[in-house]
C-alpha cells in the first residue's frame, strides 16, 4: 500500500552499533518497501547526492534549538551544540542533512538509518567518521527503548507517514524527546497549510525576501505563491514535472500533516519554520535535478527523453535576462526549506 512505502525486511547493521544495554522491545512488523522507492534510490544515489540541494545552517541551527539539541547565544549570534545528546537520523540518504550534524560536532552520538543499500553506499563514502550506519526501516530500528534524545528525518517522512512508524519512533525516544522533520521544496502545497503568524521565517539567501508581505498574508501558501511567482520558467517547469507525480507519496501532497496532528504518540502542537533561498543552477542541470525524483527515475527511457526535451523548451521559452544570476550566468531557482518539530507523549 502506498501509505506504507518505506519499510523493509528486518534491519541489517552495516557497521557495529554501540549500545550500553541489550536491544529491547524491537518492532516485529513485516511490512515491505515500495519498489519505486527502493529501486529509485538504489539507482540514482550518486545523482541524488550531486544534484539535490543541501540544508542551510541558517535554518538548521534554529531547527536544532527547537529540538533541544542546541542553544542560541544572543550576545554573539552563535550556537552551542549539545553533542552529548543522542540523535538518530532516519532515511539519511546520502547524508545531505547529516553534514550539518557532523559539522556541528556529532559523531559517536549519531546513528543513521536508511533502507536503501545504494544510498548508504554513497553515505559511507561521504562520512567515514560515522560508525553507526544501519540498513533498516522506520518500522524496525535496533535501538533501546527510551534511549534517543531526538529523531530527525530529512526529505523522507512522507514515505512512511503512518502510526506504525510513529509508534517505533515513540518507542526509542526518551521522555521529553522530540521528532524533527525537514524538507527542501520547490513550490506551494498543502504541506504549508498553516498561518504565517504561527510560523518562523528566515532569509537563507533569496533576493526576493524583502518584497514578501509577511504581515498581511493570511497563510503560508498565499505568501509562498508570491515568492515562487518571481521566476516564470521555474514555475512552468515545476508544474509540468509534478503532473508525473501520481504513484508515490510526496512532501507536497501534505498527507503527512494529518497523521502528525492526530496520533497517540506525539503532541498535536506542530512548530513550523521556513527558510527561503535562491538555488543557482546551470541550465543543463535543471533536467538532472528533476531526474533524481523517484517518479521520473521510474519512467521508460523514451518518456524521460520527452520530459527532458519539454523542460529544455520551457526554459528557452520563459527564461529572460532577469532569470539569470549576473555573476554566474546560472538560472535563479527560488527554493524553500520547511522544518517541523513535535514532542513525544510519554
BELQUIFEN-V97650 format. One record per residue. N is the residue number from 0. RES is the residue in one letter. PHI is phi in radians with two decimals (NA if undefined). PSI is psi as a letter, one per 30 degrees, with the letter a starting at -180 (999 if undefined). Layout:
n->(N | N)
res->(RES | RES)
phi->(PHI | PHI)
psi->(PSI | PSI)
//
This chain:
n->(0 | 1 | 2 | 3 | 4 | 5 | 6 | 7 | 8 | 9 | 10 | 11 | 12 | 13 | 14 | 15 | 16 | 17 | 18 | 19 | 20 | 21 | 22 | 23 | 24 | 25 | 26 | 27 | 28 | 29 | 30 | 31 | 32 | 33 | 34 | 35 | 36 | 37 | 38 | 39 | 40 | 41 | 42 | 43 | 44 | 45 | 46 | 47 | 48 | 49 | 50 | 51 | 52 | 53 | 54 | 55 | 56 | 57 | 58 | 59 | 60 | 61 | 62 | 63 | 64 | 65 | 66 | 67 | 68 | 69 | 70 | 71 | 72 | 73 | 74 | 75 | 76 | 77 | 78 | 79 | 80 | 81 | 82 | 83 | 84 | 85 | 86 | 87 | 88 | 89 | 90 | 91 | 92 | 93 | 94 | 95 | 96 | 97 | 98 | 99 | 100 | 101 | 102 | 103 | 104 | 105 | 106 | 107 | 108 | 109 | 110 | 111 | 112 | 113 | 114 | 115 | 116 | 117 | 118 | 119 | 120 | 121 | 122 | 123 | 124 | 125 | 126 | 127 | 128 | 129 | 130 | 131 | 132 | 133 | 134 | 135 | 136 | 137 | 138 | 139 | 140 | 141 | 142 | 143 | 144 | 145 | 146 | 147 | 148 | 149 | 150 | 151 | 152 | 153 | 154 | 155 | 156 | 157 | 158 | 159 | 160 | 161 | 162 | 163 | 164 | 165 | 166 | 167 | 168 | 169 | 170 | 171 | 172 | 173 | 174 | 175 | 176 | 177 | 178 | 179 | 180 | 181 | 182 | 183 | 184 | 185 | 186 | 187 | 188 | 189 | 190 | 191 | 192 | 193 | 194 | 195 | 196 | 197 | 198 | 199 | 200 | 201 | 202 | 203 | 204 | 205 | 206 | 207 | 208 | 209 | 210 | 211 | 212 | 213 | 214 | 215 | 216 | 217 | 218 | 219 | 220 | 221 | 222 | 223 | 224 | 225 | 226 | 227 | 228 | 229 | 230 | 231 | 232 | 233 | 234 | 235 | 236 | 237 | 238 | 239 | 240 | 241 | 242 | 243 | 244 | 245 | 246 | 247 | 248 | 249 | 250 | 251 | 252 | 253 | 254 | 255 | 256 | 257 | 258 | 259 | 260 | 261 | 262 | 263 | 264 | 265 | 266 | 267 | 268 | 269 | 270 | 271 | 272 | 273 | 274 | 275 | 276 | 277 | 278 | 279 | 280 | 281 | 282 | 283 | 284 | 285 | 286 | 287 | 288 | 289 | 290 | 291 | 292 | 293 | 294 | 295 | 296 | 297 | 298 | 299 | 300 | 301 | 302 | 303 | 304 | 305 | 306 | 307 | 308 | 309 | 310 | 311 | 312 | 313 | 314 | 315 | 316 | 317 | 318 | 319 | 320 | 321 | 322 | 323 | 324 | 325 | 326 | 327 | 328 | 329 | 330 | 331 | 332 | 333 | 334 | 335 | 336 | 337 | 338 | 339 | 340 | 341 | 342 | 343 | 344 | 345)
res->(X | X | X | X | X | X | X | X | X | X | X | X | X | X | X | X | X | X | X | X | X | X | X | X | X | X | X | X | X | X | X | X | X | X | X | X | X | X | X | X | X | X | X | X | X | X | X | X | X | X | X | X | X | X | X | X | X | X | X | X | X | X | X | X | X | X | X | X | X | X | X | X | X | X | X | X | X | X | X | X | X | X | X | X | X | X | X | X | X | X | X | X | X | X | X | X | X | X | X | X | X | X | X | X | X | X | X | X | X | X | X | X | X | X | X | X | X | X | X | X | X | X | X | X | X | X | X | X | X | X | X | X | X | X | X | X | X | X | X | X | X | X | X | X | X | X | X | X | X | X | X | X | X | X | X | X | X | X | X | X | X | X | X | X | X | X | X | X | X | X | X | X | X | X | X | X | X | X | X | X | X | X | X | X | X | X | X | X | X | X | X | X | X | X | X | X | X | X | X | X | X | X | X | X | X | X | X | X | X | X | X | X | X | X | X | X | X | X | X | X | X | X | X | X | X | X | X | X | X | X | X | X | X | X | X | X | X | X | X | X | X | X | X | X | X | X | X | X | X | X | X | X | X | X | X | X | X | X | X | X | X | X | X | X | X | X | X | X | X | X | X | X | X | X | X | X | X | X | X | X | X | X | X | X | X | X | X | X | X | X | X | X | X | X | X | X | X | X | X | X | X | X | X | X | X | X | X | X | X | X | X | X | X | X | X | X | X | X | X | X | X | X | X | X | X | X | X | X | X | X | X | X | X | X | X | X | X | X | X | X | X | X | X | X | X | X)
phi->(NA | -1.19 | -1.48 | -2.29 | -1.43 | -1.71 | -1.40 | -2.38 | -1.18 | -0.96 | -1.10 | -2.05 | -1.35 | -1.42 | -2.42 | -1.04 | -1.92 | -1.41 | -2.36 | -1.55 | -2.50 | -1.05 | -1.15 | -2.23 | 0.90 | -1.18 | -1.05 | -2.04 | -1.06 | -2.04 | -1.08 | -2.12 | -1.36 | -1.31 | -1.00 | -1.05 | -1.12 | -1.19 | -1.07 | -1.07 | -1.28 | -1.23 | -1.43 | -1.93 | -1.06 | -1.23 | -1.14 | -0.98 | -1.13 | -1.42 | -1.77 | -1.41 | -1.25 | -1.51 | -2.10 | -1.31 | -1.03 | -1.02 | -1.84 | -1.06 | -1.10 | -1.08 | -1.04 | -1.18 | -1.12 | -1.06 | -1.55 | 1.08 | -1.85 | -2.65 | -2.22 | -1.57 | -1.74 | -1.09 | -1.02 | -2.05 | 0.98 | -2.16 | -2.19 | -1.95 | -1.83 | -1.60 | -1.29 | -1.36 | -1.27 | -1.67 | -2.05 | -2.02 | -1.82 | -1.66 | 1.06 | -1.19 | 1.06 | -1.55 | 1.73 | -1.00 | -1.50 | -0.94 | -0.94 | -1.10 | -1.16 | -1.13 | -1.09 | -1.60 | 1.86 | -1.45 | -2.69 | -1.19 | -1.72 | -2.14 | -2.14 | -2.13 | -2.34 | -2.77 | -1.45 | -1.62 | -1.11 | -1.11 | -1.04 | -1.22 | -1.06 | -1.19 | -1.01 | -1.07 | -1.18 | -1.34 | -2.35 | -1.12 | -1.39 | -1.55 | -1.45 | -1.59 | -2.13 | -2.24 | -1.53 | -2.85 | -1.87 | -1.23 | -1.60 | -2.39 | -2.08 | -1.55 | -2.10 | -1.13 | -1.00 | 0.93 | -2.04 | -2.03 | -1.40 | -2.66 | -1.93 | -2.11 | -2.27 | -1.86 | 1.06 | -2.54 | -1.05 | -1.04 | -1.24 | -2.39 | -1.42 | -2.62 | -1.16 | -1.10 | -1.24 | -1.12 | -1.11 | -1.18 | -1.11 | -1.03 | -1.03 | -1.50 | -1.33 | -1.25 | -0.98 | 1.52 | -1.24 | -2.35 | -1.91 | -2.11 | -2.06 | -2.52 | -2.40 | -1.50 | -2.47 | -1.84 | -2.81 | -1.18 | -2.92 | -1.06 | -1.12 | -1.71 | -1.36 | -2.72 | -1.32 | -1.01 | -1.15 | -1.72 | -2.12 | -1.71 | -2.13 | -2.30 | -1.57 | -1.73 | 2.09 | -1.93 | -1.32 | -1.80 | -1.07 | -1.20 | -1.55 | -1.34 | -1.70 | -1.17 | -1.42 | -1.67 | -1.18 | -1.39 | -2.56 | -1.12 | -1.11 | -1.11 | -1.16 | -1.22 | -1.09 | -1.05 | -1.13 | -1.25 | -1.18 | -1.20 | -2.26 | -1.08 | -1.06 | -1.23 | -1.01 | -1.22 | -1.12 | -1.10 | -1.11 | -1.13 | -1.12 | -1.09 | -1.09 | -1.55 | -1.54 | -2.16 | -1.80 | -2.14 | -1.14 | -2.43 | -0.89 | -1.16 | -1.17 | 1.38 | -1.20 | -1.14 | -1.17 | -1.14 | -1.24 | -1.25 | -1.54 | -2.52 | -2.62 | -1.45 | -1.86 | -2.35 | -1.09 | -1.52 | -1.61 | -1.91 | -1.73 | -1.80 | -2.39 | -2.31 | -2.29 | -2.04 | -2.65 | -1.79 | -1.55 | -1.58 | -2.34 | -1.11 | -0.94 | -1.26 | -1.61 | -1.07 | -1.09 | -1.09 | -1.06 | -1.28 | -1.14 | -1.33 | -1.23 | -1.02 | -1.32 | -1.55 | -0.95 | -1.40 | -1.30 | -1.09 | -0.99 | -1.12 | -1.21 | -1.05 | -1.10 | -1.14 | -1.13 | -1.01 | -1.12 | -1.15 | -1.07 | -1.12 | -1.14 | -1.13 | -1.09 | -1.05 | -1.29 | -1.89 | -1.30 | -2.05 | -0.96 | -1.28 | -1.42 | -1.95 | -1.26 | -1.08 | -1.27 | -1.89 | 1.06 | -1.78 | -1.16 | -1.67 | -2.00 | -1.06 | -2.36 | -2.39 | -2.25 | -2.17 | -2.02 | -2.36 | -2.27 | -2.32 | -1.76 | -1.28 | -1.67 | -2.63)
psi->(k | f | g | h | f | g | l | a | l | k | k | j | k | f | l | k | k | j | k | f | l | l | k | k | h | k | k | g | k | g | l | l | l | k | e | e | e | e | e | e | f | e | e | g | e | e | e | e | e | e | f | k | l | a | k | k | f | e | e | e | e | e | e | e | e | f | g | h | f | l | k | k | j | e | e | g | h | l | k | k | k | i | f | f | k | k | k | k | j | k | h | f | b | g | g | e | e | e | e | e | e | e | f | g | f | k | d | f | g | k | k | k | k | k | f | j | e | e | e | f | e | e | e | e | e | e | i | f | f | j | e | i | k | k | j | l | l | f | f | j | k | h | l | l | k | h | f | k | e | k | k | k | j | k | h | f | f | f | f | h | i | l | e | e | e | e | e | e | e | e | e | f | k | l | k | f | l | l | k | k | k | k | k | k | l | f | l | l | l | f | f | g | i | l | k | e | f | g | l | k | k | k | j | g | h | k | f | f | e | f | f | k | i | f | e | f | k | e | l | e | e | e | e | f | e | e | e | f | f | f | j | e | e | e | e | e | e | e | e | e | e | f | f | f | i | f | e | l | k | l | e | f | f | g | f | f | e | e | e | f | f | i | l | g | f | l | k | g | j | k | j | k | k | k | k | k | l | j | k | k | k | k | e | f | f | e | e | e | e | f | f | f | k | e | f | e | e | f | l | l | e | e | e | e | e | e | e | e | e | e | e | e | e | e | e | e | e | f | k | a | e | f | f | k | k | e | e | f | g | l | k | j | j | k | l | l | k | k | k | k | k | l | k | k | j | 999)
//
